[in-house]
């Protein structure tokens, strides 16, 4: 995706699927702040004119408090599952 200009780190976005879909666990960042990332599940992928997008199910809010949301999210807003992304 490119280097993070502020911290000099390489950004790791979720790679779109090669063949046959690709259900996987991800972190969903709806804003530019990593501290606002929510655990989610990729349901399906599609290619649009701007690039890859994923249909993702996630629960925004603190520690799972909230309502289940299902929406299309740009692949650049997704990170592979693992430890919660750090705030800074």
N, C-alpha and C positions, 0 to 999 in steps of 0.2 A: 504494500500500500504506500510505503514511503516513510521517510524519517520523521520522527516527532521533532519539530523545530525547537520547541521549548526545552525538551530534555535530551534530545539527541538519540533517542531510542527508536528502534525499528518497530513500527506498529504491526500487530498481527491480527488481521481480520480473518474471519472464517472463510475458507475457500468454498466457492460454489461447487455443487456436485459435478461429478464427471458423467456418470451414467446411473440410471435407476433411482434417482432421488437422493436422499441423504438426511434421514432424521437424526438429529444430534442435539446435545445439550449445549447451550451457549449463554453468554452474558449479553444482555440487550442494553445498549446505551442510547437513550432517547435524547440526551443533551450532550454537550461537548465535555461534560465532567464525568470522569470514570466513577466517581462516588455515587452517581445516579444510575449505576448498572443494576439490572434485575436478572435473576436466573430465568431462563426460558428454554423452550423446546422448538426447534425448527420442524415444521410440519411438511412444507414443500418449498420448492424453489421455482422461480421463473425469471426469464431474461426480458428486460424492458429496454427502452431506448437509452436510459441513463446507466444501465448495467444490471447486475444481478440483484434481485430482491428475494427475501424469504418470508413465507407466512409463518409467523412465530406466535406461540401462546406463552404468556407470562403474567405474573401478578405484580403490578407496580405497588410500591408502598414499603413500609418498614417491616422486614421479616415476614413477608407473606400476608400482611394485613391489607385487604383490598379485594377487588373483583378481578376475576380472570379476564384478560384482554387477549384478543386474537387479531393481529393486524399484519399488513405487509410492511417490512422494514428493509431498508437498504443494507446490503451485505457489509458495507463499511461501518455500520452501527453495531455489528456483531463481533464477539470475541469468543474463542474456544473456551469451553467450560474448564474450570480449574478453581484455584482459590479466588475469592472475591477480588476484583481489580482494586489496586490501591488508589487512594484519593490524590496522590501527587507525586 
